[in-house]
Amino acid sequence: MSNAIQAIRGMNDILPDEAPIWQHIEKIFRETLHSFGYQEIRLPIVEKTELFKRTIGEATDIIEKEMYTFLDRNEDSLALRPEGTAGCVRAGVEHGLLYNQIQRLWYQGPNFRYERPQKGRYRQFHQCGAEVFGIATPDIDAELISLSARMLEQLGLKSHVSLELNSLGSPESRLAYRKQLVEYFTAHKDQLDEDSQRRLTTNPLRILDSKNPVLKDLIANAPKLTDCLDSESKEHFTKLQTYLTSAGIPFTLNPCLVRGLDYYTKTVFEWVTTELGAQGTVCAGGRYDGLVEQLGGKATPALGFAMGLERLVLLVQQLHTPKQSAADIYIMSENDMTFQKGLELASKIRDKFPTLCTMLHCGGGSLKNQFKKADKSGAQVAIILGEQEFASQSVAVKALRLTAPQQMVRWDDLISHLEMLPAFGGYSL
């Protein structure tokens, strides 16, 4: 095994015992987004590098240190997408979906960033994102946040997450604030760590997001962006808070919440948890009203959010006992002849009950051993096809999870017999 090839560090396999949790989360995403009127869009994993440089910002950590880029055979610079919004905007502009239109879109899939892998943060990570185009008023900000809140509630996480809120204002007010911030931190440059000193000249707002505890007091005393907001942004932010309060969604104002991407304007928000240590953000988003025009489209207000699936999976696993995937019906046979009949009956059962998991034993073995595997599968019912049953054109139906007598059922009556079993009363038959 010394020559066995292993996965790339930070790019993890999702094994069968974990997959049901992912499927559960993804199902809730799809159903909730559909209930709010969002349509799915599927986007390529590889885009032109320029797309992300123009949207995310040249001085961000993603562009400077984290993007996977390469030259293709035509010497074009391409990148594995580090986030989903830029690609969604590019697709909207390219296919004429945005101008003078309202669009509610969602997507999911893997993104890639080269950073130090740790719990909840990987080099290949998965997100579900929602984006809205064409609405400038704060009512859509409130509804989008309400959508994210409903998703988290459906996952059973409502009491384990909290909402943090801020406004970054217009590009003009943000520029004025940037000058104040540079002046303040320059006066205390000797107290900044190496990373913050670098950001002082490239992206000073990101200093506010530093996780270095040594800088906590310095950051707390820094000028506040809310003091520099233009009147329109202040009104937008005040209305949003009113809407959220009316909807019963509690929030905390966090003046240090700036997000790591340059395209955000006005509303920014994060859902955070204390259950996962340092990697506490499970959902983040905000407005990016200038991004569509920046990518060659007509000026279009827009906003969105993304949820990290790996962190949600960790949180669900930590707080709830995951429901294990189990068979419903296990069909076993004694020999080749009875197996052929079992194959036929399994097909009929699947036709009638497509929501059930019907497992057909393969690989031979004694009925005694097959019973062990049937029990291990978690099946509610075992269907036995031995020589005696075959001779009478019947099967033996045995309840594995309930105290009930084993019954002989003729082949023609099997489907109607299964319909009456209490074990399947919760299914739509």
C-alpha positions in Angstrom: 0.0 0.0 0.0 3.0 2.3 0.1 2.3 3.4 -3.5 -1.4 4.1 -2.9 -2.5 7.5 -4.2 -4.2 9.6 -1.6 -6.6 12.6 -1.9 -5.1 16.0 -2.2 -4.8 17.7 1.2 -7.9 19.7 2.0 -10.0 18.0 -0.7 -12.1 15.4 1.1 -14.1 12.4 0.1 -17.7 12.3 1.2 -18.3 8.7 2.3 -21.6 6.8 2.2 -22.2 7.1 5.9 -22.0 10.9 5.6 -23.9 11.3 2.3 -27.4 11.1 3.9 -26.6 14.2 6.0 -25.5 16.1 2.8 -28.6 14.9 1.0 -30.8 16.0 3.9 -29.3 19.5 3.9 -29.4 19.8 0.1 -33.1 18.7 0.1 -34.0 21.5 2.6 -32.2 24.0 0.5 -34.0 23.0 -2.7 -37.4 22.9 -1.0 -37.0 26.2 0.8 -35.6 28.1 -2.2 -38.5 26.7 -4.3 -41.0 27.9 -1.7 -39.6 31.4 -2.0 -39.7 31.4 -5.8 -36.1 30.9 -6.6 -34.9 29.1 -9.8 -31.8 26.9 -10.1 -28.9 28.0 -12.3 -25.9 25.6 -12.9 -22.6 27.3 -13.4 -19.2 26.1 -14.6 -16.4 25.4 -12.1 -13.7 27.0 -14.3 -13.9 30.6 -15.3 -11.5 33.2 -16.7 -9.2 34.5 -14.0 -10.0 38.0 -14.9 -13.6 37.5 -13.8 -12.5 37.1 -10.1 -9.8 39.7 -10.2 -12.3 42.3 -11.4 -15.1 41.3 -8.9 -13.5 40.1 -5.7 -10.7 42.7 -5.7 -6.9 42.5 -6.5 -6.0 43.2 -2.9 -8.1 40.5 -1.2 -6.6 37.4 0.3 -8.5 35.2 -2.2 -6.8 36.9 -5.2 -3.4 37.4 -3.6 -3.0 34.0 -2.0 -5.8 31.5 -2.4 -7.0 31.1 -6.0 -6.2 28.0 -8.1 -5.1 29.5 -11.5 -3.5 27.9 -14.5 -2.8 28.5 -18.2 -4.7 26.3 -20.7 -3.3 25.2 -24.1 -4.2 28.6 -25.6 -2.2 30.4 -22.8 -5.5 31.8 -21.4 -5.4 32.2 -17.6 -8.2 30.2 -16.0 -9.3 29.7 -12.4 -11.2 27.3 -10.3 -14.0 29.3 -8.9 -13.3 30.5 -5.3 -17.0 31.7 -4.9 -20.3 31.6 -6.7 -21.6 35.2 -7.1 -19.2 36.4 -9.8 -20.0 33.4 -12.0 -23.7 33.9 -11.5 -23.5 37.6 -12.4 -21.4 36.8 -15.5 -24.0 34.2 -16.6 -26.8 36.7 -16.1 -25.1 39.4 -18.1 -24.0 37.0 -20.9 -27.4 35.5 -21.4 -29.5 38.7 -21.0 -31.2 37.7 -17.7 -30.8 40.8 -15.7 -31.5 44.1 -17.5 -35.0 45.5 -16.5 -35.8 42.1 -15.0 -36.2 40.6 -11.5 -34.4 37.3 -11.0 -34.3 35.1 -8.0 -31.6 32.4 -8.6 -29.9 29.7 -6.6 -27.0 27.3 -7.2 -24.8 24.9 -5.3 -21.6 23.1 -5.9 -17.8 23.0 -5.1 -15.5 26.0 -4.8 -11.8 26.1 -4.4 -9.3 28.1 -2.3 -5.7 27.3 -1.5 -5.5 27.9 2.3 -4.5 25.9 5.4 -7.1 23.1 5.8 -8.7 23.0 9.2 -12.0 21.9 10.7 -14.8 23.4 8.6 -12.4 25.1 6.1 -11.1 23.1 3.2 -9.5 23.7 -0.2 -12.4 22.2 -1.9 -15.6 23.3 -0.2 -19.2 23.3 -1.1 -21.7 26.1 -1.0 -25.4 26.8 -1.6 -26.0 30.3 -2.8 -29.0 32.5 -3.5 -28.9 35.7 -5.6 -31.6 38.4 -6.3 -31.3 40.9 -9.2 -33.4 43.9 -10.0 -34.7 45.1 -6.6 -33.1 48.1 -4.8 -35.4 48.4 -1.8 -34.6 47.0 1.7 -37.7 44.8 1.7 -35.8 42.2 -0.4 -32.9 42.4 2.0 -35.3 41.4 4.7 -36.9 38.6 2.7 -33.5 37.2 1.7 -32.4 37.1 5.4 -35.7 35.6 6.3 -35.0 32.9 3.7 -31.7 32.1 5.3 -33.3 32.0 8.7 -35.9 29.6 7.5 -33.3 27.2 6.1 -31.4 27.2 9.4 -34.6 26.6 11.3 -35.5 23.7 9.1 -32.1 22.2 9.8 -32.8 22.4 13.5 -30.1 25.0 14.1 -32.2 28.1 15.0 -31.2 28.2 18.6 -27.5 27.6 17.8 -26.9 30.5 15.4 -27.2 34.3 15.7 -27.5 37.0 13.0 -24.9 39.8 12.8 -25.7 42.9 10.6 -23.9 45.9 9.3 -24.0 48.4 6.4 -21.0 49.3 4.2 -22.9 52.2 2.7 -22.2 53.6 -0.8 -18.8 53.4 -2.5 -18.3 57.1 -1.8 -19.1 56.8 1.9 -16.9 53.7 2.1 -14.0 55.6 0.5 -14.4 58.4 3.1 -14.4 55.9 5.9 -11.3 54.1 4.4 -9.3 57.4 4.7 -10.3 57.7 8.4 -9.4 54.1 9.1 -6.0 54.4 7.4 -5.2 57.5 9.5 -6.3 55.8 12.7 -4.3 52.5 12.1 -1.3 54.4 10.8 -1.1 56.2 14.1 -1.0 52.8 15.8 1.0 51.0 13.2 3.4 49.7 15.8 0.6 47.7 17.4 -0.5 46.0 14.2 0.6 42.4 13.4 2.3 41.7 10.1 -0.9 40.7 8.3 -2.7 43.9 9.3 0.2 46.1 8.4 0.1 44.6 4.9 -3.7 45.2 4.7 -3.2 48.8 5.8 -2.0 49.7 2.3 -4.1 47.2 0.3 -7.5 46.6 2.1 -7.7 48.4 5.5 -11.3 47.5 6.1 -10.2 43.8 6.5 -8.2 44.8 9.6 -11.5 45.1 11.3 -12.1 41.4 10.7 -8.8 40.3 12.2 -9.1 37.3 14.6 -5.9 38.3 16.4 -7.0 38.8 20.1 -4.1 41.2 20.6 -5.8 43.7 18.3 -9.3 43.4 19.9 -9.1 46.7 21.9 -7.4 48.6 19.0 -10.2 47.5 16.6 -12.9 48.3 19.1 -11.7 51.9 19.4 -11.4 52.4 15.6 -13.7 54.8 13.8 -17.2 53.3 12.9 -18.4 53.0 9.4 -21.9 53.8 10.5 -20.8 57.3 11.3 -19.8 57.8 7.7 -22.9 56.4 6.0 -24.7 58.6 3.4 -28.3 59.4 4.1 -29.7 56.9 1.6 -27.7 54.0 3.1 -28.8 55.1 6.6 -32.4 55.0 5.6 -32.0 51.7 3.8 -30.3 50.2 6.9 -32.9 51.6 9.3 -35.8 50.2 7.3 -34.1 46.8 7.1 -33.8 46.7 10.9 -37.5 47.6 11.2 -38.5 44.8 8.8 -36.4 42.2 10.6 -37.8 43.2 14.0 -41.3 43.0 12.6 -40.6 39.5 11.3 -39.3 38.3 14.7 -35.7 37.8 13.5 -33.3 39.0 16.3 -30.0 40.5 15.2 -26.9 42.1 16.6 -25.3 45.2 14.9 -21.6 44.5 14.3 -19.7 47.6 13.0 -16.7 45.4 12.4 -18.5 43.1 9.9 -17.0 44.0 6.5 -16.9 40.7 4.5 -13.8 39.7 2.6 -14.9 40.6 -0.9 -14.6 44.1 -2.4 -18.0 44.1 -4.3 -20.3 44.5 -1.2 -22.3 47.7 -0.7 -24.9 48.7 1.9 -26.3 45.6 3.7 -23.9 42.8 4.9 -24.8 40.0 7.2 -23.5 36.8 8.7 -25.1 33.9 10.6 -22.6 32.7 13.2 -22.3 30.0 15.8 -20.1 29.3 18.8 -20.4 25.6 18.3 -17.5 25.2 15.8 -14.7 27.1 17.3 -12.9 29.6 15.1 -14.9 28.7 12.0 -18.1 30.2 13.3 -19.7 31.6 10.1 -22.2 29.3 8.5 -23.9 31.8 6.2 -22.8 35.2 4.8 -24.0 37.7 2.3 -25.1 41.2 1.4 -25.7 43.7 -1.3 -23.5 44.3 -4.4 -25.3 46.9 -6.4 -22.3 47.9 -8.5 -21.2 44.4 -9.6 -23.4 43.8 -12.7 -22.3 47.1 -14.2 -18.7 46.3 -13.3 -19.0 43.2 -15.4 -20.3 44.9 -18.5 -24.1 44.9 -17.8 -26.5 47.7 -17.2 -26.6 49.1 -13.6 -28.6 46.5 -11.6 -29.2 46.3 -7.9 -28.4 42.9 -6.5 -27.8 40.9 -3.3 -27.2 37.4 -2.2 -25.8 34.9 0.3 -23.9 31.6 0.5 -24.0 28.8 3.0 -21.1 26.6 3.6 -22.2 22.9 3.5 -19.2 21.5 5.3 -19.8 23.7 8.3 -23.5 22.9 8.3 -22.8 19.2 8.1 -20.4 19.5 11.1 -23.0 21.5 13.0 -25.8 19.0 12.3 -23.6 16.1 13.2 -22.6 17.8 16.5 -26.1 18.8 17.6 -28.3 16.0 16.3 -28.1 12.3 15.9 -27.9 11.8 12.1 -30.6 9.6 10.6 -28.9 6.6 9.1 -29.9 5.5 5.7 -31.6 2.1 5.9 -33.4 -0.4 3.6 -37.1 -0.9 3.9 -37.5 -4.3 2.3 -34.8 -7.0 2.0 -35.4 -9.8 -0.4 -33.4 -13.1 0.1 -33.4 -16.2 -2.0 -32.1 -19.8 -1.5 -30.7 -20.7 -5.0 -30.4 -19.5 -8.6 -33.9 -20.4 -9.5 -35.5 -18.5 -6.5 -33.1 -15.6 -7.1 -34.6 -15.1 -10.6 -38.1 -14.8 -9.1 -36.7 -12.5 -6.4 -35.4 -10.2 -9.2 -38.8 -10.1 -10.8 -40.6 -9.4 -7.5 -38.1 -6.6 -6.6 -38.8 -4.9 -9.8 -42.6 -4.9 -9.2 -42.1 -3.6 -5.7 -39.9 -0.7 -6.9 -42.5 0.1 -9.6 -45.3 0.3 -6.9 -43.3 1.9 -4.1 -40.6 4.1 -5.7 -39.9 5.9 -2.4 -39.0 2.7 -0.6 -35.5 1.2 -0.6 -35.8 -2.4 -1.7 -32.6 -4.4 -1.5 -32.1 -7.7 -3.3 -29.5 -10.0 -1.8 -26.8 -10.8 -4.2 -23.7 -13.0 -3.7 -25.3 -16.2 -2.5 -24.9 -17.7 1.0 -27.2 -19.5 3.4 -30.5 -18.0 4.4 -29.1 -17.8 7.9 -26.3 -15.4 6.8 -28.8 -13.5 4.6 -31.0 -12.9 7.6 -27.9 -11.3 9.4 -27.4 -9.0 6.4 -31.1 -8.2 6.3 -31.0 -7.2 9.9 -27.8 -5.2 9.5 -29.4 -3.3 6.6 -32.0 -1.9 8.9 -34.9 -3.2 6.8 -38.4 -3.2 8.2 -39.4 -6.4 6.3 -37.6 -9.4 4.9 -39.1 -11.4 2.0 -37.8 -15.0 1.8 -37.8 -17.1 -1.3 -36.8 -20.6 -0.5 -37.5 -23.8 -2.4 -40.6 -24.5 -0.4 -42.0 -21.0 -1.0 -41.1 -21.2 -4.7 -43.0 -24.5 -5.0 -46.2 -23.0 -3.6 -45.7 -19.7 -5.7 -45.4 -17.8 -2.4 -43.0 -15.9 -0.3 -42.5 -15.6 3.4 -42.9 -12.1 4.8 -41.1 -11.5 8.1 -41.2 -8.2 10.1 -37.7 -7.4 11.4 -38.5 -4.4 13.5 -41.9 -5.3 14.9 -43.3 -8.2 16.8 -45.5 -9.8 14.2 -45.9 -13.4 13.0 -44.2 -14.5 9.8 -46.8 -14.9 7.0 -46.9 -16.8 3.7 -48.1 -14.6 0.9 -48.8 -15.6 -2.7 -46.8 -13.8 -5.4 -49.9 -12.2 -6.8 -50.9 -10.8 -3.4 -47.5 -9.5 -2.3 -48.1 -5.9 -3.4 -51.5 -5.5 -1.7 -50.0 -7.2 1.4 -47.2 -4.7 1.6 -49.6 -1.8 1.3 -51.4 -2.9 4.5 -48.2 -3.3 6.6 -48.1 -0.7 9.5 -44.4 -0.4 9.0 -45.0 1.5 5.7 -47.9 3.6 7.0 -45.8 6.8 6.7 -45.0 6.4 3.0 -47.1 7.8 0.1 -48.1 4.5 -1.4 
